[in-house]
Structure formats: C-alpha cells, structure tokens
Amino acid sequence: MVALPRTILVSACLLGLKTRYDGECRENAAVIEYLQNDGWTPIPICPEQLGGLPTPRPEAVFRAGDGASLTPGEGQLVNNRGEDVGFAFIRGAQQATAIAQICGCTTALLKERSPSCGVNSIYRNGALVKGSGVTTAHLKKAGLKIFSEENLIVKHLKHKEGE
C-alpha cells in the first residue's frame, strides 16, 4: 500500500472530468476549493468506467433496492434500455474500494444521487428516494467515511453562519 498524505477518493465528475453517463461533468467549484483549502490529495474515480462501462453510456437507475441491497441480490439496477448492469456497477465498486486501500484513503467525497456514488439518495423507478449507490455501500462496508458535495455545501453554509 502506498500511503499518500491526506488522500481522499473523489467522484471524477466533480473534479471536471467528463465521466458521467452522458459524457459530461459536474465540476463543482466548492469541492475543488474544499480539497485545496483543506490540503487533500484527491484520487479521482469513476466506478462505472472502472466497472467496464463506456462513456457516454445509457443512464442507469435502480428498479429495486439500492447499492446496499444489490450485492446480496435483492436489488436491481438497469440501464434505460432495460439491460441489467448491476454486475458492472459491483465490479466498479470493488475496483474503487481497491484503489482506496492502495492509496490509503479513509474518506470519500462522492456525487449525490448517482447509482454508483449516491450517498444519501438515489433514483428508483424515476423517483428520488433515500438510499446509497453501489460504490458508496462498498466503501462504507470497507470502513471509509463518505460524504457528498451536498453535505459539503451544508457544512460550508453552517460554518459561514457561525462566523
């Protein structure tokens, strides 16, 4: 294991990489500022790419369950063509977990609402519901502390109110 100083896994799309299903990014200035100001070394990941899916790729949503239930076989994750893509999401989550361990990451900052990276919410059958993405579930099981860009914004606002 290579121990880098203050490493953190980060959803690559939040850093400006065009890794989303639609080939776009969700660059987030607050995330980048937080990483720079707090001295983090970001380790960018896109679990869907790590799982072997192309970019762009058909959008995927849960038909049943969430990331925590997909591995035990209770959940179902399909793309908008109706194809089961759960296996690729699980493989990507396993690879992301391995990267976290290799780089000594104990924390991850992930994209909310993503079927891979959702921390507090995901889409199931077209509705936004409470739940976690596949990679988030794997990383939590491995003991990582996980938060999303939305948690970061709330933390930032609370800090400003306290000034």
C-alpha positions in Angstrom: 0.0 0.0 0.0 1.3 3.5 -0.9 0.3 5.9 1.8 -0.1 9.4 0.3 -0.7 12.4 2.5 -4.4 13.2 3.2 -5.8 11.2 0.3 -9.5 11.2 -0.5 -11.5 9.4 -3.1 -13.5 11.8 -5.2 -16.1 11.3 -7.9 -14.2 12.3 -11.1 -17.1 14.2 -12.5 -17.0 16.6 -9.5 -13.4 17.5 -10.5 -14.3 18.4 -14.0 -13.6 15.1 -15.8 -16.2 14.1 -18.4 -17.0 10.7 -16.9 -20.8 11.0 -16.4 -23.2 8.7 -18.3 -23.9 11.5 -20.8 -20.2 12.2 -21.3 -20.4 15.5 -19.3 -19.0 16.5 -15.9 -20.5 18.1 -12.8 -17.4 20.2 -11.9 -18.1 21.6 -8.5 -16.1 24.7 -7.5 -16.9 24.2 -3.8 -15.5 20.7 -3.9 -12.3 21.9 -5.6 -11.9 24.8 -3.1 -12.5 22.4 -0.2 -9.9 20.0 -1.4 -7.3 22.7 -1.9 -8.0 24.6 1.3 -8.0 21.5 3.5 -4.9 20.0 1.9 -6.4 16.9 0.5 -4.8 14.9 -2.4 -7.8 13.9 -4.5 -7.9 10.4 -6.0 -10.4 10.7 -8.9 -12.6 7.7 -9.6 -15.5 6.8 -11.9 -16.8 3.5 -10.7 -18.9 3.0 -13.8 -15.8 3.3 -16.0 -13.8 1.1 -13.6 -16.6 -1.5 -14.0 -16.1 -1.6 -17.8 -18.9 0.7 -18.9 -18.2 3.2 -21.7 -18.6 6.9 -21.7 -21.1 8.0 -22.8 -23.4 5.1 -21.7 -27.1 4.6 -21.2 -28.4 6.1 -18.0 -28.9 3.6 -15.2 -31.4 3.5 -12.3 -32.5 1.1 -9.6 -35.6 -0.9 -10.3 -35.5 -2.3 -6.8 -33.4 -1.7 -3.7 -30.2 0.4 -3.7 -26.5 -0.1 -3.6 -26.5 -1.9 -0.3 -29.0 -4.5 -1.4 -27.6 -5.0 -4.9 -24.7 -7.2 -3.8 -26.9 -9.6 -1.8 -29.0 -10.0 -4.9 -32.1 -8.2 -3.6 -31.8 -5.0 -5.7 -31.9 -4.5 -9.4 -30.0 -1.9 -11.5 -30.9 -1.5 -15.1 -30.0 1.0 -17.9 -32.6 2.9 -19.9 -32.6 0.0 -22.4 -33.8 -2.4 -19.7 -30.4 -4.2 -19.6 -29.2 -5.4 -16.2 -26.0 -3.5 -15.4 -25.6 -4.4 -11.8 -22.6 -6.6 -12.4 -20.6 -3.7 -13.9 -21.5 -1.4 -11.0 -20.4 -4.1 -8.5 -17.1 -4.6 -10.3 -16.6 -0.8 -10.4 -17.3 -0.6 -6.7 -14.8 -3.4 -6.0 -12.2 -1.6 -8.0 -12.9 1.8 -6.3 -12.5 0.0 -2.9 -9.2 -1.5 -4.0 -8.0 2.0 -5.1 -9.0 3.4 -1.7 -7.0 0.7 0.0 -3.9 1.1 -2.3 -3.9 4.9 -1.8 -4.6 4.8 2.0 -7.9 6.7 1.6 -10.2 6.7 4.7 -12.6 9.3 3.3 -14.5 9.7 0.0 -16.4 12.7 -1.5 -19.0 11.3 -3.9 -21.6 12.6 -6.3 -25.1 12.6 -4.7 -28.0 10.8 -6.5 -25.7 8.7 -8.7 -26.4 4.9 -8.9 -22.7 4.4 -8.1 -21.8 7.3 -5.8 -25.1 8.4 -4.2 -24.5 9.0 -0.5 -28.0 9.8 0.8 -30.3 9.5 -2.2 -30.6 7.6 -5.5 -33.2 7.2 -8.2 -35.5 4.2 -8.1 -38.2 3.8 -10.8 -37.9 7.5 -11.7 -38.3 8.8 -8.1 -35.7 10.3 -5.9 -35.5 8.1 -2.7 -33.3 7.6 0.3 -30.6 5.1 -0.4 -27.0 4.7 -1.4 -25.2 3.9 -4.6 -23.3 0.7 -5.1 -19.8 2.2 -4.6 -20.9 4.1 -1.5 -22.2 0.9 0.0 -18.9 -1.0 -0.7 -16.8 1.8 0.6 -18.9 2.1 3.8 -18.5 -1.6 4.3 -14.7 -1.2 4.0 -14.9 1.5 6.7 -14.5 4.7 4.8 -16.2 7.9 5.9 -18.4 9.1 3.0 -20.0 12.4 2.2 -21.4 14.1 -0.9 -20.9 17.5 -2.4 -24.3 18.4 -0.9 -23.1 17.6 2.6 -20.1 19.8 1.9 -22.3 22.8 0.9 -24.4 22.4 4.0 -21.2 22.2 6.2 -19.9 25.3 4.4 -23.1 27.3 5.0 -23.2 26.3 8.7 -19.6 27.4 9.1 -20.4 30.8 7.5 -23.4 31.3 9.7 -21.2 30.7 12.8 -18.6 33.3 11.8 
